[in-house]
Structures are given as structure tokens and as C-alpha cells.
Amino acid sequence: MLKSSRRWFLINTLPILAVVAVSIEVHAGGHRPGGSIVAWGGQVVGPDRSDQFAAVAAGGSHNLAIKLDGSVVAWGNNEFGQTQVPAPNAHFVDIAAGNLHSVGLKADSSIAAWGRSDLTNVPAPNSSFVAVAAGGSHSLGLKSDGSIVAWGSNLSGQTDPPTPNTGFVAIAAGDFHGLGLKSDDSIVAWGSNAYGQSNVPALNTDFVAVAAGRWHSLGLKTDGSIVGWGCRRPPFRGQCTVAEPNTGFVAIAAGTDHSLGLKADGSIVAWGYNCCGQTSVPEPNTGFAGIAAGEYHSVGLKADGSIVAWGDNSYGQTNIPTPNARFLAIAAGSNRSVAIRASCASHDDCDDGSFCNGSEVCADGTCVDGQRPCDDADGLGCTHLDATESCEEGENGPICDWCRSVVIDDCDTAVPDQRTEDGRTMNQVVADCDGRTVSHGRFVECVAAAARIWRNDNLIMGRDYARIVSCAARQPPTTHRPDPNKLDP
């Protein structure tokens, strides 16, 4: 999991099931992304069908979703109260779901936990937290001072982070173990080591992200390679053996016995246990921007807003509901998939299932160029009410205008005060790459190449590099359309 200096709604799932590389920011003011919950497989019926959701999480047998107003909605198995959000149900900025418990990070940096009583006692002082993770029967909280707090079951030492407990920037929780990424780009692991999942391999450096499966661990390096460990004894299912060529990866996800890696070119590589086809990525294997690993199934979010799912379908967890379009985020649980779909108030839904971006509108079922008048400076009348459009003053009054500045600014914010040798900020690098590339994959590669120079020159840390690449991967893909006048680097 990656850490950001800003408040992000990360698409968290039970780490033994999935780690997803898609994130959505909810802005304090202005236009905000949001959508409705779509779920398929087990535990699919949620109590709220509005279009105001910003993030989802899938636990062992329950689901969580966070709304734009900061409240949390939970549904599914409630045997231990894991879907009973405690009052006041407000001001949540992050969520994570375990097997029998749930955790939520609040805007005041405190953590709320609910579910089985012995798993929900957050140690005092309950303050200064910046991230949360939920394992099978334990939880982790990352504090602003770089320390990790853990609580819940400690049968395998999973709530005893080793000393020195300092300098951490990201966390992940497996079934019975924990992972922490440090500011020096090394990884610390603790808890159960029955399969070697807590033995970080030699050359423990240059990591930018971590993911925890049930019995194995993954680390993503700055050079785009993936390291896996935790396959020391049977069952040997290959979840630690990364498929070659082991390069070009920008995101990782760990399932029960299989692993996923997202490449900068938009393809997905899967390896490990393939009992149900969960490592057999369907063709065409292109255009992906996010990944999630369930127990025996996998889910990929494409840059065009569609979803592909494969593997075990005994509960219908790979049967994506129609229309398969406008999706913003994904999560994978043990026997289900959950996603957020942008409402028609956020994107024009055309007859071909696509959604319009840029200065386009949906006219007669087709995306065409054009700008629409809006009623006022608040954007009333604009159909793209997320970070892709704003109401601007035009020559003849206010118009709805395509604007990627909010998204691009995310890259600048991730690494403030850094410039390339020729004086460009990351904002400018992104804009330049957008103007030169003809595909989303090449766009991500272009941005990553510039950020990698900063990383190699020690101008930024590994986690900052990961933020930039992740930011580029989230850029709207429709801005990268084949254009003979563009030069591909």
C-alpha cells in the first residue's frame, strides 16, 4: 500500500484478499468525484443506492463504503457487529475491512473500530493516525510520527511491530502478519512466519509499495520489479515467483494464493495458484489502470471505465453487471466484487457505453465536441462534476469547460518543490507527456521516466516516485487518443 501526504480515500480490502491500486480523492470544496455502489457475487445488497460514494472495501464476508459526506455504509454478515458503524458516523477519510471487524480513519486522525469486541480496542492515545490496514484478526494504524500501532489477536505476534518502531510510511496486513514500508525504502515484516512471509529477502532496499496476502508478501521496487516471499513450505503455489520479464510494474495486489501486477503499459501479469483461472488474464490484456485480487478471482479496472473479472465464478463474482462502463474504483472480497460507478451527473452516458470527456458532450447517443453553458460559478448545469470539468467564464458567459488541473495538481502535491534539470515541475512534466504521447500506457511510461531520474538522483524518496506513477495511471485515458500530429517518445 502507498502512503500519501494528502487525505486519500484508498480502495481498501481485506489484505488477504486484495490490495487495489486505484484511489479517489475527495476534495474539501469544488467538484468532487462520486458514484453509486455496484456489487456482484455474495453480499451484494447494500442499504444505500445513492450516487454519493467515494470508496469501497471488501472484508471477509461484509462490505464497507464511504460517502462524500464522510459517513460510512456497511452491509453483509453482521454476526459480530462488523456492519454496525458506531456513532457519530461522520468525518471518515479512510476505511479497511477485516474478517470479523472494520476500521475507519477519521479527519481528526483518530480511528473508529467495530465488530468482534476483542478486535476493536484501539490503543490510547487514539490520535495522530494517517493510515489504517485490517488483517484477518488484527489491525494496523500508521501515525504521523512514522510509528505503527497494532491491536487485535496476537497469536502469532502480529500486533508486536519490531523496534525501532519509527520511520514507517506505509502499512499492509496479511492474515497473521504485518508489513511496514520505511522512509529509507526498506520493508519490515513481523507476525507469523510459518511460510516465510516475514522473512524479507536480502537487498531489502528501493521498495515503493507493499502488499500482504494470506501467507505471502509482495514488494514493488523503484525499478519496476516485484519481489515476493512467503512460499517456504507447502502448499507451493507459485504466488512468490513473479512471471518474467519482471520489470515495468507500477502496482501490486496479493490474493489468497495468487498475485497480480499492473504494468505501466496497462497490461496485467498474474501468477500463483490457478485452480479457477484466477491467473489467466483474459485478452485483450491492455488498457488497465487498477487491480484487485480476491480469494480465487481477480478484477481489473480499465482506463476506459470498464471492468474485467476472471477466475472463480461460483457466486457470480466475475459476472459484471451492465452497463460495464463509467467505473471509478474496484474491490475484491472472498466471493464477491464491489465497485463504484460514476453517475450520469458525473459523466455523459452515451449509447455505446462510453462516457464523454474533454470538451465533449453526449449528443444523439454519440460523444461529440462542444461546450455547454452552465448556470452559475458553482457549476450547475455541468455534467462532469468530478475533477474533469469546471464552470468557467467564457466569451459569452459561463461555460462548462474540460479541466485536468485538479488531477495534474495531485502529482505536484505528491512531490512539492521539486523541479527537473530544465526547471519543470511534475505538473509541467505531466502536461508535456500528455501532449507527446498517443496512448495511455506510453503516457504513464513518459511520466515515470521523468520521476525515475529524480529518484535515482535522490531528489525524492521511493514512495514519492510511486505516488507520481500512480497519479499518472489515474489520468483520464480519453486525453490520450491516437493523433498523427503527436510524437510518441
N, C-alpha and C positions, 0 to 999 in steps of 0.2 A: 504494500500500500504506500502511496505517496503522501508526503506532508506538504501543505501549502501554508504560506504566511497569511492567507486570507481565509475567510469563512467559506468553506465549500460544503455543499450537500453531496457527499460521496455516496455512490450506489453501493452500499454495504450489504453483504450477505454473510451467512454463517461461513467462516473461513474454511471449514472442512468441505464446503460445497462450492464456494466461488469467490473470486476476487475480480471485480469488474473495473475496467479501465475507462469508464465513462463518468464524468462528473458534471454537475449543473450548478451554477452559481445563482443564488437568489439575491438580487440587489435590494439595497435598503430603499431606494427610490427609483423612479423611472419605470421603464418597461421590464417585465420580469418573465422568464420562461415558465411555463406550466402546462399541465395536461391532465388527462384522465387516466385511471388505472385500467390496464388490460391484463388479465391473468388467464392462464390455461394450464390444465393438469389438475393436481389436487389443491384444496383450499383456495379456490378461485373467487369465491363470492365475498366481496368486500362490502362494508357498511356505507360507503360513501362513493357515489358515482359522479361527483362533480369534476370539473376540469381544472382544479386548483392545486394539483400535486407537483412536487418538485423532485422527490427522491423516493426510492423503494429499497426494501431489504427483505430477504427471504431467510427464515430460520429453519429449524429442524422440521416443524410442522405448523408454523404460523408465519404471518407476513406483517411487515410494518411499512408505512408510507408517511412521509412528512409533507405538509401542505405549505403553500406560500405564506400563510398567516402564522407559521411556526408551530402549529398543532400537529399531533401525531395520530394517525388512524391505524388500528391493529385489528387483524381478523385471523381466523383459523383455530387451531387447537388451543383451548384456554384451561386445560386441566390444572395448571399451576398459576393461573393468572397472568400468563405471558402476553395476553392481549388486553389487559386492563391497565390502560395508561393512567398513572397517578395524577391527581390534581396538584397544582394547576397545569393543565395540558396546554402549555404555551411556551413560546420562545425557544423551541428546539432548532438546532442548526445541524445536527448530525445524528444518525441512528445506526444501530447494529443489532442483529438478531442471533441469539444462540439457540441451543437445542430446546431448553425449557425456560429461557429468560430473555429479556430485552433490555437494551441500554440506550439512552439518548443524551447527547451533549446539548447543553443549553447556552444561550447567548451570554449568560453571566459566567460562563466557564465552569459551571457545576454539572454533575452527572445525575440523571434520574435512572433508576433501575427497577424493574418489576418482573414478576414471575416467581419461580420457586424461591422460597424465603431465604434459604442458605446460599443463594447465588446473587443476592441483590444488596448486600451490605457494603456500600461504597465507603472505604476508609476515610476518616477525617484527617486533615481538613478537605472537605469536598469543594475545592476551588482551584482555579488556575489551570484547568484542563483544556487541551486544544484538539484532542482526537480520542476516539474510542474504538475498541475492537471486541468482538464477542466470540469466544471459543465454544467447544462443546458444553462445558460446565464451568467456565471461568470467564472473566472479563479483564480487559486491559484499558488503562487510561494513560494518555501521554500528557504530561504537564508542560507548561511554558518554560520551565527551567531545564527541560530536557530529561527529566526523570520519568520513570514508569511506575504506576501504581496498579496492583493486581489484586483481585478478590474472587471468591467463589471456592470451588473444590480445589484442594491442593494435594490430591492423592499422589500426583507424580511430580510435585514441586513446581507446577505451572503458575503458581502465584508468588513465586520467590525469584524475582529478577535478580541476576547476579550483580555484585558490586565490581567496579564503581557504577552505580546507577545514575549515570549522567551522560549528557551529550546525545541523547536519542532524538531523532527527528521523524520517525515513522514506526508503526507497530502493525503486527498481524498475529492472529491467534488461531492455532490449529485445534484439534480435538483435545489433546492433552499437553500441548507445548505452546510456547510463545516465541515470537521473533521481534527483534528491535533493530532498526537501522540507525546507525550513528552518524554524526556530522562529519566524521572522518571517512565515511563511505564504507565502513565495516559493518558486519552483522553479528549480533549476539543472539544466541538461542538458549532456551532453558526449558525445563519440564521433562516430560517423558522422552527417553532416548532409546526406547525398545527397538526401533528400526534405524537408529542413527539420525533421526530428524533434528537432533540438537547438536550434531557434530558438523559445524560449518567447515567446509573444505579449506585446505591451505590456499594461499593467495587471497586471503579474506580482505579484499580492498576493491575500490572502484565500483561499489554497488550503488544503485539508484532507487531500487524498489524491492520489496519482499512480498511473498505470498505463502500462506500456510495451508497445506492440505491436511487430510486426516492423519496420515502417517509420514508425510514427506514435506519438504520445504523447497522453495524456489527463490532465487535472487537474480535480478536483472542488472547487468553491468553497463557502464558508460559506453563501452564499445559495441553495445547491441547484442552481446551474447548472454545466454542464460546458464546458470549453474543450478543443479538440482541435487538434493541429498535426502537420505531417509529411506534407502532401499537395502539396508544391511542384511536383512533376513527375509525368508519367505513370508508373504507371497511376493515374488519378484515380478512386478507387472510393468516395468519399464517407465514408470512415471518420473524417474530421475534422469533418464537417458534422453537428452534433448536431441531431436532429429537434426541431422546435418542438411544444409550448412547452418551452423549455429551462429548466425550473425544477422544484423538488421532488425532486431526485435525492439519494440517500443513499449510493450505491455505484457503482463503475465497473469495467469489465473490458475489456481490449483483446485482440482476436484477431489473426490474421494481417492481414486486410484489412477487418475489421469491428469494431464496438464495441457494448458493452452498457451500459445504465444502469438501475439499480434505483431506483424512486421510493418515497417514503415511504408512498404509498397501496398498495404491494405490487404495482404493475404494472412491467413491463419495457419499455424502449424500446430498439430496435436500429436501427443504421444502418451504411451502408458496403456492401461487396461482398455481393451476394446471389445468387451463382451457384448455390447449392444450397439456398436457402431459409433461410440462417442468420440473416437479419434479419427473418424473418417469424414473429413470436411467435404461437404458437397461442392460440386462445381456449379457455376464459376466461382472459384476461390479468389475473389477480388473485391475491392471497394469496402472492406470492413474498417470500422472505426472503434469498435468496442467488443469485449469478450466477457463471457460468464461461464463458469463450469459448475454444473450440478452434480448430483451423486453419480448418475450414469448417463447423463446427457449434457450437451453443450449448446450454447447460444451465442450468436454473433450479431451485432448491430452494424448495419451498413451505413455508409455515409449518406446514402440517399434516403435514409429514414426507414428502410425495410429491415426485417429480421429474418435470419436463417437459423433453424434449430435442427439438431440431429442427435441420434443415439436412442436410448430407451424411450419408448412411447407408450408404456403400459398404462399410464394415467392420462395420456394425451398431451404430455408436456412438450412435444415437438410439433403439435398441430397449432400453428399460429392463426389466430382469428383474423378475419378480413374486416376492413381493408388492411393489408400489410403495408402500411405507409405512415409517415409522419411520426415515427417512434423517436423518442428522445433519450431513453435510458432503459437498461435491462438489468435483471437479477435472476439467478437460478437457485432454486431450492432443491430439496431431496427428490421430489416427484412433481415439480411444477416450475413454471416460468412466469415472471412478472415483469411488466414494462409500463412505461409512461408514454402515452400517445398525445401529441400536440392537438389541441382542439382546433376547430375551424376558425376560431377567433385569433389563433396564432399563425396559421398558415392557410393559404388558399388551397382547398382540396379539389384538384382537377379530376376530370373523368378518367384519366389514365392512371389514377392512383398516386401521381406525383404531387409534390407541393411546390408552389412558386416561391422563388427567392429573388434577390436583386430588386430591380425596379419593376418586376413583372407582376401581372395580375392574372387571375383566372377568368378568362372571357370565353363564353361558349364552350366550356369544358377544356380549354387549352391555355397553357401559360404563355402570355404574350407580354411584350414590353409595354410599360406605361406607368404613369404615376397618378395617384388618386388624391383628390382634395380631402383634407381632414378638418374636423370641426373646430379644433382648438389646439393649443400648445400641449395639451395633455395627451394628444394622440388619438382622441376619439374619432373613429372612422377608419383608422389604420387596421389592416388585417394581420400584420405581422407584429404582434405585441410582445415579442421576446426581444433578444438582443440583436435582432436583424433589421429593425426598422424604427424610425422615429418620425415625429411630426415636425417638419422644418419649414421655415419661411421661404416660400418660392416667389417667383416674379409676380404671380397673380394671387398671392395669398398662401396660407399654409398648405403643404402637400406632404403626403406620406412618402418618405424617402428611404431607400436602401442604405443601411449604415452598418459597417462591420467594426466600427471603432471600439465598441464595448468588448467585443471578443478579442480584438487585437490588443487592447489595453491590458487584458489578462496576462499576456506574455510579458509586457513591460513591467507589470507589477510583480511578477514572479522573480525578476532579477533587476531591481531598481538600480539606477546609477551606473549601469554597465554599457559600454559602447564598443563597437568593433574598431579595428585599426583605422578604418576610414571614417570613423565618427558616427556610425549609425547605431541607433537604439534597436532593441529587439522588435519594437513596434515597426520601425522602418524596414528591418530585415524581413519581417513577415509580409509587409506590403510589397516589397521588391520581389520576393519569391512568388507572391500571388500574381504579379504582373508578368513573370517569366515562364511559369510552368503551365503545362497543358493537362495535367492530371492531378488528382488529389494526392496520390502516392508520391509523385515527384515533388509536389509542394511540400509534403512533410519531410522528405529527404533533404530538400533545399534548406529548410529552417533548421533541421537537425545538424546539418553540416556546419552552419554558422555557429550554432550553440556549442558544437563539439570543440571548435577552436578555443572558445572561452574556457571550456572545461579543461582542455589539455594545457592551457596557459595558466591554470589555477586562478582564473578570474571569478569563477563561480564554482560552487560545490556540485557534487553529483546529483543531489536531489533537485537543484535548480535546473540542471540540464533536463531531467526527467519532466519537470513541470512544463518547460518550453515545448518539448516534443509532444507531450500530452495535449498542450494547448493547441498546437498546430493540427494534431489529429482531429480535434473537435471543430475545426473551422468548417463552415458550411461548404459542402462539396460542389454545389452548383456554381460557385465562383471560379471553378477550375474546369472549364469546358474547352474541348479542342478548338483551337483558334490558330489558323495558319500564320497569323501575324505575330504569334507569341514564340519566343525562343525557349526551348527546353534546355536547362543547364546540363 
